[in-house]
């Protein structure tokens, strides 16, 4: 019985570690993608106003 409880504890611990690693990897990927836009200061399209002024 103790062996089964120990195996379950190890399994849950390993699962928590993997889940934490996946969350950190997602954050790192998002940060890397955001840092990639530093060399492009303005990614918005240019707007030209063509209406006549009143």
C-alpha positions in Angstrom: 0.0 0.0 0.0 2.9 2.4 0.8 4.5 1.6 -2.5 1.3 2.6 -4.4 1.0 5.8 -2.5 4.7 6.6 -3.2 4.2 5.9 -6.9 1.2 8.1 -7.1 3.1 10.9 -5.3 6.0 10.6 -7.7 3.6 10.6 -10.7 1.8 13.7 -9.5 5.1 15.5 -8.7 6.4 14.7 -12.2 3.1 15.9 -13.8 3.3 19.2 -11.9 6.9 19.7 -13.0 6.0 19.1 -16.6 3.1 21.4 -16.4 5.3 24.2 -14.9 7.9 23.7 -17.6 5.2 24.0 -20.3 3.9 27.2 -18.8 7.4 28.7 -18.7 8.1 27.7 -22.2 4.9 29.4 -23.4 6.0 32.6 -21.6 9.4 32.4 -23.1 8.0 32.0 -26.6 5.7 34.9 -26.2 8.5 37.1 -24.9 10.7 36.0 -27.8 8.0 36.9 -30.4 7.5 40.3 -28.7 11.2 41.0 -28.7 11.3 40.3 -32.4 9.2 43.4 -33.1 11.7 45.8 -31.5 13.4 46.4 -34.8 10.1 47.4 -36.4 9.0 50.4 -34.4 5.7 51.1 -36.2 3.9 48.1 -37.6 0.7 50.0 -38.2 -0.4 50.9 -41.7 -0.1 54.5 -42.7 -3.4 56.3 -42.9 -3.9 59.0 -45.5 -6.8 61.4 -45.1 -8.3 62.3 -48.5 -11.5 64.1 -47.5 -11.7 67.8 -48.3 -11.4 70.2 -45.4 -14.5 72.3 -44.7 
